[in-house]
Amino acid sequence: MVEEHLSTADLVANSGQGMAREHSPEPLLPQDFTQDLRNRWQDAQAGFVDEPRTAVQHADELVAQAMKRLAETFADERQKLEAQWDRGGDVSTEDLRLALQRYRSFFQRLLSI
């Protein structure tokens, strides 16, 4: 049996092929949360005619809530990804490969916003 050793270039090329086969990334924010924000946005927008200042304040609050939740989601994802590093000094190539896949998935989810 001949053992193959892949170069870094081979791994990078193969990772691109894997990306094409993956499912579309799941959203970073839960659907019920985003739907609630959308509903509240429509209310704020509809209220602009009667109370423009209040509508803008509500819009600002909604954007702030979305950004806060996104930052929390990133922190949670990062904590999960970094948990493997807490095991000690020896991290296998397989562990690194899995970590890169998780980062790639999270990155794709960020870009899908």
C-alpha positions as CSV (number, residue, x, y, z in Angstrom):
1,M,0.0,0.0,0.0
2,V,1.4,3.4,-1.0
3,E,0.8,6.1,1.6
4,E,0.0,9.6,0.2
5,H,1.3,12.7,1.8
6,L,-0.6,15.9,0.8
7,S,1.2,19.1,0.5
8,T,-0.2,22.4,1.9
9,A,-1.2,23.4,-1.7
10,D,-3.1,20.1,-2.0
11,L,-4.9,20.6,1.3
12,V,-5.9,24.2,0.3
13,A,-7.1,23.0,-3.2
14,N,-9.0,20.2,-1.6
15,S,-10.6,22.4,1.0
16,G,-12.0,24.6,-1.8
17,Q,-13.7,21.5,-3.3
18,G,-15.2,20.6,0.1
19,M,-16.6,24.1,0.4
20,A,-18.5,23.6,-2.9
21,R,-20.1,20.4,-1.6
22,E,-21.1,21.8,1.8
23,H,-24.7,22.9,2.5
24,S,-25.4,26.5,2.8
25,P,-24.4,27.8,6.2
26,E,-27.0,28.2,8.9
27,P,-27.9,31.7,9.9
28,L,-26.0,33.3,12.8
29,L,-29.2,34.5,14.5
30,P,-32.2,32.3,15.4
31,Q,-35.1,32.6,13.1
32,D,-37.5,33.6,15.8
33,F,-35.2,36.4,16.9
34,T,-34.8,37.8,13.4
35,Q,-38.5,37.6,12.7
36,D,-39.2,39.5,15.9
37,L,-36.7,42.2,14.8
38,R,-38.3,42.4,11.4
39,N,-41.7,42.8,12.9
40,R,-40.5,45.5,15.3
41,W,-38.7,47.2,12.4
42,Q,-41.9,47.4,10.4
43,D,-43.6,48.9,13.4
44,A,-40.9,51.5,13.8
45,Q,-41.0,52.3,10.1
46,A,-44.8,52.6,10.1
47,G,-44.6,55.0,13.1
48,F,-42.2,57.3,11.3
49,V,-45.0,59.5,9.9
50,D,-46.6,60.3,13.2
51,E,-43.4,60.2,15.4
52,P,-40.2,60.3,13.3
53,R,-37.8,60.8,16.3
54,T,-39.3,57.8,18.1
55,A,-39.1,55.7,15.0
56,V,-35.4,56.5,14.6
57,Q,-34.8,55.8,18.3
58,H,-36.5,52.4,17.8
59,A,-34.5,51.7,14.7
60,D,-31.3,52.5,16.6
61,E,-32.3,50.1,19.4
62,L,-33.1,47.3,16.9
63,V,-29.7,47.6,15.2
64,A,-28.0,47.6,18.6
65,Q,-29.9,44.5,19.7
66,A,-29.0,42.7,16.5
67,M,-25.3,43.6,16.8
68,K,-25.2,42.6,20.4
69,R,-26.7,39.2,19.7
70,L,-24.3,38.7,16.8
71,A,-21.4,39.5,19.1
72,E,-22.7,37.0,21.6
73,T,-23.1,34.4,18.9
74,F,-19.5,35.0,17.8
75,A,-18.2,34.8,21.3
76,D,-20.0,31.5,21.8
77,E,-18.7,30.0,18.6
78,R,-15.2,31.2,19.3
79,Q,-15.3,29.7,22.8
80,K,-16.4,26.3,21.3
81,L,-13.6,26.5,18.7
82,E,-11.0,27.4,21.3
83,A,-12.0,24.8,23.8
84,Q,-9.9,22.2,22.0
85,W,-6.8,24.3,22.6
86,D,-7.3,24.0,26.4
87,R,-6.4,20.3,26.3
88,G,-2.7,21.0,26.3
89,G,0.3,21.3,24.1
90,D,-0.2,18.4,21.6
91,V,-2.8,19.2,19.0
92,S,-3.1,16.7,16.1
93,T,-3.3,17.7,12.4
94,E,-6.8,16.2,12.5
95,D,-7.8,18.5,15.3
96,L,-6.4,21.4,13.4
97,R,-8.3,20.3,10.3
98,L,-11.5,20.2,12.2
99,A,-10.9,23.6,13.8
100,L,-10.3,25.1,10.3
101,Q,-13.5,23.5,9.1
102,R,-15.4,25.1,12.0
103,Y,-13.9,28.5,11.4
104,R,-14.7,28.2,7.7
105,S,-18.3,27.4,8.5
106,F,-18.6,30.3,10.9
107,F,-16.9,32.6,8.4
108,Q,-19.3,31.6,5.7
109,R,-22.2,32.2,8.0
110,L,-20.9,35.7,8.7
111,L,-20.7,36.4,5.0
112,S,-24.2,35.2,4.4
113,I,-25.7,38.0,6.5
